[in-house]
Structures are given as structure tokens and as C-alpha cells.
Amino acid sequence: MNPLSIEKRNLVLRSMAKLVEQDRNSIILTSKEDLLAYDGSDLAMQERLKVDDKKVDEMILSLNQLASQEDPVGVERFHFTHDNGIKVINKTAAFGTILIIYESRPDVTIEAGGIAFKSGNKILLKGGKEALKSNLKIVDLWHQALEENRVSKDWVKYLNYNRAETQAFLEKPTQKVDLIVPRGGEKLIEFVKAHATCPVIVSGRGNNFVYVHKDADTDLALKIILNAKISKISACNAVDKVLIDSKLPNFEGFAAILIETLKESNVEVIVDESLKSFEYTETLQNEDIWYEEFLDYKILIGTIDSEENAIDKINKYCGGHSAVIITRDDKEAQKFMDAVDTAAVYQNASTRFTDGGQFGLGGELAISTDKLHQRGPIGLQHLVTNKWYVYGEGQIR
């Protein structure tokens, strides 16, 4: 399939934004049908499944922002002129076809489709059965936007496959696939890695940590932890673990206020042995819980006796996503941020900012916890590979 000009890609994105606005009520009503059919057994999935006016506004904003961004394709990265006169240029190029497999989020059908399309790629969308009606509705709008601009509908396809059909496609694709991105829980990721026959970018688990350093501003710490935990429990950038330095002045007072405030927000608080005397808490029964991503109104709080031990614990148990140090000491913060092995590291801010839109990327396809080829939010700039252009006048070697 021939590449599309940036002008054509932008026209499709703006058409899609208008169609989403026009069909706003229909999209929301279709989402309600999916919600009514869902059994509600997973709170995080139910939250992700829901589409309301706010989510539709975010979809439209994402499409318009994408349309206004620079073209990530054809950007010169390197230029070299050989002694014999040959000119060597390296430029960004589209991957080709990207398959994204995701769970329960109809907004991904907009955001992922938009990012892949803007970066010059065909997109294959494989959403979860829980959001099937919503996803098909949105893909229908994609096809309308493409047709309005005389572009083939093949640029955006939906794979309405069950698990067995998905496995068969991964093992032996019926069309060329250049990159696969699984976006969901650990079971989905392991399933894709086990069966895929082309490169996979892992959009891994969260299990994010906040370390309250001995020189922390405790009012600020309380505000950050609450935001990171309860503003959106279904997000992979929510916080699950808090480590409090035992040398923090008024350690017990801060711990008591933190626990009480979390309980007031209906968060289940689990503590390690050092905090078992605090009211309204449950003592952890198995150390393996430090590895667990909760995606729920649940948090684990422990005590740590040094920054070095905090770094070691985070590097052992976290999901490689995000970690925070809360401290007034900039030097110690930098030491922590350099040593912690996560895609995003913070000083005095909520983990909830680990997001393509919040990082200025205009949205994200996923948040990668791999180190190749991109770590953290996968935006437009990262959905390209590169290509060498060599210009000669008959030179031979």
C-alpha cells in the first residue's frame, strides 16, 4: 500500500474528530450496552469500559492534537557525505502494519488508531469482547473518515477474533504484521509473547512505588499519594506501594494520618510487620504481594531504613513503570532517580503523569516497560523505524 501524504493523514484525523462529535450520544449509548452486558466482576475493567462525555471530549482532543503535530515520518536523523561523493541520509520511516491487542477500553480504538495512522502505519485493532459493540461503532466511524477522504478502509481494521482465532493469527498471520503491542494485564502480555512470530513491545504492569524520604514534606507526600492511588484506580500509572523512611520526623504521626485518610477514601490498607500496630490495617501474609499490581482500592505500606534499601526494594519488586521520591533534598532525589530502574522517575509529583498526553506526546499507543526500542509512553515519534537513503553518481567499491 502506497504511503499517504501528511496532508491526507491530517484530513482523516480531523474528519474522525468531527464524526466522533456528531455521534457522541450514539457512542455513549453503545458503551452503556457493553456495560450492561458486563458482569462487573472486575472494578478496573468496568471503569475502563465506560465511555461518558468526558471520555468523548478526550477522544476528540486527542484526534485534533494528533492532526496538529509534525509528521514523524521522513525526519532526517543523520547525514554523511563519503569521500567519493556518495551522500548517505538516514530518515524515519513507518513500520508498516501494527497490531494492538487490548482489553476493555474503547478510547484505545481512537487513540491507538490515531497515533498509528498519523505515523504512517496501518493499524489492526483487536479489542476485548467486553467492549465489542463500542469498538465496532468507533471503527465504523474510522471507515467513514477514511472514505470521506478517498482513503482505503484497509488502513484501519478490526479483528473480531476469539482467543483461539487470535492465537492462530499470532502464530501464522494471514497478512504482514511488523509490530505487535499488547496493552492489558499480565496474562494477555504472556499470551502474546508466547505465540507472536514478529516483534512485540510489552506494555507491562504498573505496580508503582512512592518512597517518602526522611526529608519529605509530609503534607505534600499525603497529597501525592492520595492522588496517585485514588484518582483512577484502573490506570497502570496508579500507585500500589508506599515506603516510608523510618527516620522521617514524626514518622508515626504521618503514618497514622496517611492510613486514616486512605481508609476514608475506601482504600484497603495492607501494612508490613513494622506497622501492624496501626488501626484499620491488615498485615501482609506473603512477601509476594510486593510484586502484585492491584488495579483496585488497595495499597501496601511498609517501612524502610535508608534510601539505598528503598532503591533495592523498588528495583526488586516494581513493574518497571514509575517510581517517586518525595523529598526536599534535590541531591538525594537525583541519586534515587538515577538508580531506580523504571521507565519514569519522579521527584515530588504523582505517578499519574506517566501518560503520553501528559508528557507532551499527543497521546500514546501504550506505555512500554521494555527497553527496546522505546521505554515509557509510546507516542508518534516512537512508532517509526528508520531507513537509509544513499545517493550516488556511479560510484563503486
C-alpha positions as CSV (number, residue, x, y, z in Angstrom):
1,M,0.0,0.0,0.0
2,N,1.4,3.4,-1.0
3,P,2.3,5.9,1.7
4,L,-0.2,8.6,2.5
5,S,0.8,12.3,2.4
6,I,0.8,14.1,5.8
7,E,-1.9,16.4,4.4
8,K,-4.2,13.3,3.7
9,R,-3.4,11.8,7.1
10,N,-4.3,15.0,8.9
11,L,-7.6,15.4,6.9
12,V,-8.7,11.9,8.0
13,L,-7.9,12.7,11.7
14,R,-9.9,15.9,11.6
15,S,-12.8,14.2,9.8
16,M,-12.7,11.5,12.5
17,A,-12.8,14.2,15.3
18,K,-15.9,15.7,13.7
19,L,-17.6,12.3,13.3
20,V,-17.0,11.4,16.9
21,E,-18.5,14.7,18.0
22,Q,-21.6,14.2,15.7
23,D,-22.0,10.6,17.0
24,R,-21.2,11.5,20.7
25,N,-24.6,10.3,22.0
26,S,-24.6,7.1,20.0
27,I,-21.1,6.2,21.2
28,I,-22.1,6.7,24.8
29,L,-25.3,4.7,24.4
30,T,-23.4,1.9,22.8
31,S,-20.9,1.9,25.7
32,K,-23.9,1.6,28.1
33,E,-25.0,-1.6,26.2
34,D,-21.5,-3.0,26.8
35,L,-21.6,-2.0,30.4
36,L,-25.0,-3.6,31.0
37,A,-23.7,-6.9,29.4
38,Y,-20.6,-6.9,31.6
39,D,-20.9,-8.9,34.9
40,G,-19.0,-6.2,36.9
41,S,-16.6,-8.7,38.4
42,D,-13.5,-6.5,37.8
43,L,-13.8,-2.9,39.0
44,A,-10.8,-1.7,37.0
45,M,-12.2,-3.3,33.8
46,Q,-15.6,-1.8,34.4
47,E,-14.1,1.7,34.8
48,R,-12.1,1.3,31.6
49,L,-15.1,0.1,29.7
50,K,-17.2,3.1,30.5
51,V,-17.5,5.9,27.9
52,D,-19.0,9.2,29.1
53,D,-18.9,12.8,27.8
54,K,-15.5,13.4,29.4
55,K,-14.0,10.4,27.6
56,V,-15.6,11.5,24.3
57,D,-14.1,15.0,24.8
58,E,-10.7,13.4,25.4
59,M,-11.1,11.3,22.2
60,I,-11.8,14.4,20.1
61,L,-8.9,16.4,21.8
62,S,-6.5,13.5,21.0
63,L,-7.5,13.4,17.3
64,N,-7.2,17.2,16.9
65,Q,-3.9,17.3,18.7
66,L,-2.5,14.5,16.5
67,A,-3.6,16.4,13.4
68,S,-1.7,19.5,14.5
69,Q,1.6,17.7,15.3
70,E,4.6,17.5,13.0
71,D,4.9,14.5,10.7
72,P,7.1,11.8,12.4
73,V,7.8,10.2,9.0
74,G,10.7,11.3,6.8
75,V,12.6,13.1,9.6
76,E,16.3,13.3,8.9
77,R,18.3,11.7,11.7
78,F,21.8,11.5,10.1
79,H,23.6,12.9,7.1
80,F,27.0,11.9,5.8
81,T,28.9,12.6,2.6
82,H,31.5,10.0,1.7
83,D,35.0,10.9,0.4
84,N,33.9,9.5,-3.0
85,G,30.8,11.8,-3.1
86,I,28.1,9.4,-2.2
87,K,25.5,11.1,0.1
88,V,24.1,8.9,2.9
89,I,21.0,10.0,4.7
90,N,19.0,8.3,7.4
91,K,15.3,9.1,7.8
92,T,12.5,7.9,9.9
93,A,10.0,5.5,8.2
94,A,6.7,3.9,9.1
95,F,6.8,0.4,10.5
96,G,4.1,-0.8,8.1
97,T,1.4,-2.6,9.9
98,I,0.9,-2.5,13.7
99,L,-1.4,-4.9,15.6
100,I,-2.6,-3.7,19.0
101,I,-4.3,-6.2,21.3
102,Y,-6.1,-4.5,24.2
103,E,-8.7,-5.1,26.9
104,S,-12.0,-3.2,27.6
105,R,-11.1,0.4,26.6
106,P,-13.0,1.8,23.6
107,D,-10.9,5.0,23.9
108,V,-7.9,3.0,22.8
109,T,-9.7,2.3,19.5
110,I,-9.5,6.1,18.9
111,E,-6.1,6.9,20.5
112,A,-4.1,3.9,19.2
113,G,-5.7,4.1,15.8
114,G,-4.9,7.8,15.6
115,I,-1.3,7.5,16.6
116,A,-0.6,4.6,14.3
117,F,-2.3,6.3,11.4
118,K,-0.6,9.6,11.9
119,S,2.8,7.9,12.0
120,G,2.0,6.4,8.6
121,N,1.1,2.9,9.7
122,K,-1.8,0.6,9.0
123,I,-3.5,-0.4,12.3
124,L,-5.0,-3.8,13.2
125,L,-7.2,-3.4,16.3
126,K,-8.0,-6.4,18.5
127,G,-10.1,-5.3,21.4
128,G,-11.7,-7.3,24.2
129,K,-15.1,-8.9,23.9
130,E,-16.4,-6.7,26.8
131,A,-16.2,-3.6,24.6
132,L,-17.1,-5.2,21.2
133,K,-20.2,-3.0,20.4
134,S,-18.3,0.2,21.3
135,N,-15.2,-0.8,19.3
136,L,-17.2,-1.7,16.2
137,K,-19.1,1.5,16.4
138,I,-15.8,3.5,16.6
139,V,-14.2,1.5,13.8
140,D,-17.2,2.2,11.6
141,L,-16.5,6.0,12.2
142,W,-12.9,5.4,11.2
143,H,-14.1,3.9,8.0
144,Q,-16.4,6.8,7.3
145,A,-13.5,9.2,7.9
146,L,-11.3,7.3,5.5
147,E,-13.9,7.0,2.8
148,E,-14.7,10.8,3.1
149,N,-11.1,11.4,2.2
150,R,-10.9,8.7,-0.5
151,V,-8.5,6.6,1.5
152,S,-8.8,2.8,1.7
153,K,-10.6,1.3,4.7
154,D,-7.7,-1.2,4.9
155,W,-5.7,1.4,6.9
156,V,-7.8,0.7,10.0
157,K,-9.1,-2.8,10.5
158,Y,-10.8,-4.5,13.5
159,L,-10.1,-8.2,14.2
160,N,-13.2,-9.6,15.7
161,Y,-11.4,-12.8,16.8
162,N,-11.9,-15.1,19.8
163,R,-8.9,-16.4,21.8
164,A,-8.3,-19.4,19.5
165,E,-8.5,-17.3,16.4
166,T,-6.2,-14.7,17.9
167,Q,-3.6,-17.3,18.8
168,A,-3.8,-18.7,15.2
169,F,-3.3,-15.2,13.8
170,L,-0.3,-14.5,16.0
171,E,1.4,-17.8,15.1
172,K,0.6,-17.6,11.4
173,P,-0.7,-14.1,10.4
174,T,-2.9,-14.0,7.3
175,Q,-1.3,-10.7,6.4
176,K,2.0,-9.0,7.1
177,V,2.4,-7.6,10.6
178,D,5.5,-5.6,11.5
179,L,4.9,-4.9,15.2
180,I,2.6,-6.1,17.9
181,V,1.7,-4.2,21.1
182,P,-0.3,-6.0,23.8
183,R,-2.0,-3.5,26.1
184,G,-3.5,-5.1,29.2
185,G,-2.9,-7.5,32.1
186,E,0.0,-9.8,32.6
187,K,-2.0,-12.8,31.2
188,L,-2.6,-11.0,28.0
189,I,1.0,-10.0,27.6
190,E,2.3,-13.5,28.3
191,F,-0.2,-14.9,25.8
192,V,1.0,-12.6,23.1
193,K,4.7,-13.1,23.8
194,A,4.2,-16.9,23.8
195,H,2.6,-17.0,20.4
196,A,3.7,-14.0,18.4
197,T,6.1,-14.5,15.5
198,C,7.1,-10.9,15.0
199,P,8.5,-8.2,17.3
200,V,6.4,-7.3,20.4
201,I,6.6,-4.2,22.5
202,V,5.5,-5.1,26.0
203,S,3.0,-2.6,27.6
204,G,3.7,-4.0,31.1
205,R,2.2,-3.8,34.5
206,G,2.4,-0.9,36.8
207,N,3.0,-1.8,40.5
208,N,4.3,1.7,41.1
209,F,6.1,2.8,44.3
210,V,6.3,6.1,46.3
211,Y,9.2,6.5,48.7
212,V,8.7,9.0,51.4
213,H,12.3,10.1,52.2
214,K,13.4,11.3,55.7
215,D,13.5,14.9,54.4
216,A,10.0,14.8,52.8
217,D,7.3,17.5,53.1
218,T,4.6,15.3,54.7
219,D,1.7,17.5,53.6
220,L,2.9,17.2,50.0
221,A,3.5,13.4,50.4
222,L,0.0,12.9,51.6
223,K,-1.5,14.9,48.7
224,I,0.7,13.0,46.1
225,I,-0.1,9.5,47.5
226,L,-3.8,10.1,47.6
227,N,-3.9,11.4,44.0
228,A,-1.7,8.5,42.7
229,K,-3.9,6.0,44.5
230,I,-7.5,7.1,44.1
231,S,-7.8,9.5,41.1
232,K,-8.1,6.5,38.7
233,I,-7.6,3.0,40.2
234,S,-7.9,1.3,36.8
235,A,-4.8,3.1,35.4
236,C,-1.4,1.4,35.1
237,N,0.1,4.7,36.5
238,A,-1.7,4.4,39.8
239,V,0.4,3.8,42.9
240,D,0.3,0.4,44.7
241,K,3.2,0.6,47.2
242,V,4.4,3.2,49.7
243,L,7.7,3.0,51.5
244,I,8.1,5.4,54.5
245,D,11.6,6.1,55.8
246,S,11.8,5.2,59.5
247,K,14.0,8.4,60.1
248,L,11.1,10.6,58.9
249,P,10.4,13.1,61.8
250,N,7.0,12.3,63.4
251,F,7.0,9.0,61.4
252,E,4.2,7.5,63.5
253,G,2.0,10.6,63.2
254,F,2.4,10.7,59.4
255,A,1.7,7.0,59.0
256,A,-1.4,7.3,61.1
257,I,-2.8,10.3,59.1
258,L,-1.9,8.6,55.8
259,I,-3.7,5.3,56.8
260,E,-6.7,7.2,58.2
261,T,-7.0,9.3,55.0
262,L,-6.8,6.3,52.7
263,K,-9.4,4.5,54.8
264,E,-11.7,7.5,54.5
265,S,-11.4,7.1,50.7
266,N,-12.4,3.4,51.0
267,V,-8.9,2.1,50.3
268,E,-7.9,-1.2,51.8
269,V,-4.6,-0.7,53.6
270,I,-2.2,-3.6,54.0
271,V,1.0,-3.0,56.1
272,D,4.2,-4.8,56.8
273,E,5.2,-6.1,60.2
274,S,6.6,-2.7,61.3
275,L,3.2,-1.1,61.0
276,K,1.0,-3.9,62.3
277,S,0.0,-2.0,65.4
278,F,-1.8,0.7,63.4
279,E,-5.6,0.6,63.4
280,Y,-7.7,-0.2,60.4
281,T,-5.0,-2.1,58.6
282,E,-4.3,-5.7,57.5
283,T,-0.8,-7.2,57.9
284,L,0.6,-8.8,54.8
285,Q,0.7,-12.6,54.9
286,N,3.0,-13.2,51.9
287,E,6.0,-11.2,50.7
288,D,5.0,-12.0,47.1
289,I,2.3,-9.3,47.4
290,W,5.1,-6.7,46.8
291,Y,5.1,-7.9,43.2
292,E,1.4,-7.5,42.7
293,E,-0.4,-4.8,40.7
294,F,-3.7,-4.1,42.4
295,L,-5.8,-2.0,40.0
296,D,-8.2,-1.6,42.9
297,Y,-8.8,0.4,46.1
298,K,-5.9,-1.3,47.8
299,I,-2.4,-0.2,48.9
300,L,0.6,-1.7,50.7
301,I,2.6,0.5,53.1
302,G,5.9,-0.5,54.5
303,T,8.9,0.9,56.4
304,I,12.4,1.3,55.0
305,D,15.5,2.4,56.9
306,S,17.6,4.0,54.1
307,E,17.4,5.4,50.6
308,E,19.7,2.6,49.3
309,N,17.3,-0.1,50.7
310,A,14.4,1.7,49.2
311,I,16.1,1.7,45.8
312,D,16.9,-2.0,46.1
313,K,13.3,-2.9,47.1
314,I,11.8,-0.9,44.3
315,N,14.1,-2.4,41.7
316,K,13.3,-5.9,43.0
317,Y,9.5,-5.7,43.1
318,C,8.3,-2.9,40.8
319,G,6.9,-3.5,37.3
320,G,9.4,-1.2,35.7
321,H,6.8,1.5,35.1
322,S,7.1,4.5,37.6
323,A,8.6,5.4,40.9
324,V,8.5,8.5,43.1
325,I,10.8,10.0,45.8
326,I,9.2,12.7,48.0
327,T,12.0,14.8,49.4
328,R,13.3,18.4,49.8
329,D,16.8,17.2,49.2
330,D,17.4,17.6,45.5
331,K,20.8,15.8,45.6
332,E,19.3,12.7,47.2
333,A,16.4,12.9,44.8
334,Q,18.7,12.8,41.8
335,K,20.6,9.8,43.3
336,F,17.3,8.0,43.6
337,M,16.1,8.9,40.2
338,D,19.4,7.7,38.6
339,A,19.4,4.4,40.4
340,V,15.8,3.3,40.2
341,D,15.2,1.1,37.1
342,T,11.8,2.3,35.9
343,A,10.6,3.9,32.7
344,A,9.6,7.1,34.6
345,V,11.1,8.5,37.8
346,Y,9.7,11.4,39.8
347,Q,10.6,13.9,42.5
348,N,7.6,15.3,44.4
349,A,4.9,14.5,41.8
350,S,2.2,11.9,41.3
351,T,2.8,8.8,39.2
352,R,-0.4,9.6,37.4
353,F,1.5,11.8,35.0
354,T,3.1,8.8,33.3
355,D,1.0,9.3,30.2
356,G,1.7,10.2,26.6
357,G,-0.7,13.2,26.6
358,Q,0.7,14.5,29.9
359,F,4.3,14.1,28.7
360,G,3.5,16.2,25.6
361,L,3.4,13.3,23.1
362,G,-0.2,14.0,22.0
363,G,-1.4,10.6,23.4
364,E,0.1,7.1,23.5
365,L,-0.2,3.7,21.9
366,A,0.9,2.1,25.1
367,I,3.3,2.5,28.0
368,S,6.3,0.3,27.4
369,T,8.3,-1.3,30.2
370,D,10.7,-2.8,27.7
371,K,14.0,-1.0,27.0
372,L,13.9,-1.7,23.2
373,H,13.0,0.1,21.1
374,Q,11.3,2.7,23.3
375,R,10.6,2.9,27.1
376,G,7.6,4.6,28.7
377,P,4.8,6.2,26.7
378,I,4.8,5.2,23.1
379,G,3.9,8.2,21.0
380,L,4.0,9.3,17.4
381,Q,7.8,9.7,17.5
382,H,8.3,6.1,18.5
383,L,6.0,4.3,16.0
384,V,8.6,4.8,13.3
385,T,11.7,2.8,12.3
386,N,14.4,4.2,10.1
387,K,15.6,3.9,6.5
388,W,18.9,4.7,4.7
389,Y,18.8,6.7,1.5
390,V,22.1,6.6,-0.5
391,Y,22.6,8.9,-3.5
392,G,25.4,8.2,-5.9
393,E,26.7,9.0,-9.4
394,G,28.1,5.6,-10.4
395,Q,30.5,5.1,-7.5
396,I,31.6,1.5,-7.0
397,R,33.6,-0.1,-4.1
